[in-house]
Amino acid sequence: MAELQNDLFLRACKRLPVERTPIWVMRQAGRYLPEYRAVRQKYDFLTMCKTPELVAEVTLQPIDLIGVDAAIIFSDILVIPEAMGMHLEMHEGRGPVFPHPIRNEGDAKNLKKIDPTVDLKYVLDAVALTKKELNQRVPLIGFSGSPWTLLAYMVEGQGSKNFAKVKHLIYNNPKLAHSLLEKIADAAGAYLCAKIEAGADAVQIFDTWGGLLSQDDFEEFSLQYISKIISQVKGKDVPVIMFAKGVHYHLETLAASGADVLGLDWTMNIGDVRKNVGDKVALQGNLDPTVLYAGHEKIRDEAGKILKSFGKGSGHIFNLGHGILPDVPPENLKALVDFVKAESGRYH
Amino acid sequence: MAELQNDLFLRACKRLPVERTPIWVMRQAGRYLPEYRAVRQKYDFLTMCKTPELVAEVTLQPIDLIGVDAAIIFSDILVIPEAMGMHLEMHEGRGPVFPHPIRNEGDAKNLKKIDPTVDLKYVLDAVALTKKELNQRVPLIGFSGSPWTLLAYMVEGQGSKNFAKVKHLIYNNPKLAHSLLEKIADAAGAYLCAKIEAGADAVQIFDTWGGLLSQDDFEEFSLQYISKIISQVKGKDVPVIMFAKGVHYHLETLAASGADVLGLDWTMNIGDVRKNVGDKVALQGNLDPTVLYAGHEKIRDEAGKILKSFGKGSGHIFNLGHGILPDVPPENLKALVDFVKAESGRYH
């Protein structure tokens, strides 16, 4: 296979020298793009996830339209519980719903152990096809939810404000919680390995709901399962990015977890984090996603502050501090990407 | 007037010696209590807020039923924007709504400058009546939302996931945002001073949405207005508690803001925070509110960890890391309060 034409992202993950700071953004293949909405209008969300041609089409859109330095496969973290046997519905406006959530041992028993090469073959096919269509222009990122974040959805059945039901579970039946987390970690680890086999050049683990846990609970119910997945994936020798939103308190532990890159939300000061852990990992982030509602001058000002805060040297992958919001004008993201490309050279 | 029978809370606020750690919990006068729901069934929320007899009744309930060491006046942070002229509706299940939010200069012009002794007289009457009915058993806390948190509601018109509209405002029309924040800070400062005049023994400022801001934005759009209120209130010589949920990064700045007490959410390690800032302020918190879904043994274990983490000496007010959730069994809160009362003596 030909060499990657743009490997800035992969080099930055390994903290190798780069000519400029690479940039991609979470949810870059998504609703803010009219071209994405045009596809989405014709197919429901899960059909899109399960149709490799459609996945490849929308995954490539931000590469062509915005010019980001990495692609991330279009999918959803909830494909794992669905493969484990949970019926998943996507409700317009309300988001994903499991009508039969996991609440007790009986529900848990019905979850099957998955073989990703069979049960999630459609994702692997999509990765392979997307990789081919990318034609080595930029690297392709695969991803998974963390076991804790997946468990939270599986128990709540949907998004939640206080996550009362999964908290109920961990406090009143920790044994069941741990056996579920173990099962999910096995599935997620195997899934990420299979994605790498299928062509992913890097993987990201999203712990979207890690920040809902106290520090002790995070260690017990999230971190140990994340570490387990990372150990499993590390053998595949591609960079692992760990993004635990709101987990401001465990950055040093996360930096020692074996991940190559830590994703930071926008409440962190990337320069301070670099001082604390930047000799262990690369850092990804961390512009407030709502800054993309601002005018281009303000966007450039804020992006410039982040480049400056990180400072000179490699190990920075520019990104937002969370997913791009669906009502952001695409030209504002384009302005951000163009700015980072033009401006970051001076730091290298 | 007779002396306070239980002044543990006030002494802990000033880091003076206490025999045991005092405890109260945010939203302790609220829906988790059947006795509160019985009142609420007969009156709508705003009628309750505006009827001093009802305010006194529900404010006293957790003192009588649970035995907490401080009362906090039953009210809502949105009474300030309502007094400024915004029509406020309380929707069952959906929370408070301003049907005519502030979006531009024209909307802003309609906000009137308030005199709390006239426009919020009903709160002051409620404070005075509650103080009388408390009969010096425990201190009474008054509160206000921070200017940023109030602005967020006034611009969004309701709770929000991403607070896109208020972020739009601060990034695209910072001048208008600052003039609104100034106006709100003036109102909130005057309001807290009037509450103290009416009998409040301490005040708490809630910056519920401060954690949505990046560090620079927090300084620009929240902190400076909080500091302004604190300076104004400090002349009244009662303790000021500052609770900025999710603002993990600015604890040292907040500790230097003139507040006597910092409230901590449950993602902080109270022992670590004490090491960093505990010579400047007392600390309030910080049990994960969802721990009250657990059995009594687990509740005691987790509360014990927090007492131990803070360690020996005064300057700790036990509380939850956020408001008590409406579906918590009252006996679980009682178990927490009894435990803290029985167990904390050894740390003093």
Interface residues (C-beta under 8 A of the other chain):
Chain A: N162 F163 A164 K167 H168 Y171 N172 G211 L213 S214 Q215 D216 D217 G246 H248 Y249 W266 T267 M268 N269 D288 P289 T290 V291 Y293 A294 G295 K298 K305 G321 L325 D327
Chain B: N162 F163 A164 K167 H168 Y171 N172 G211 L213 S214 Q215 D216 D217 G246 H248 Y249 W266 T267 M268 N269 D288 P289 T290 V291 Y293 A294 G295 K298 K305 G321 L325 D327
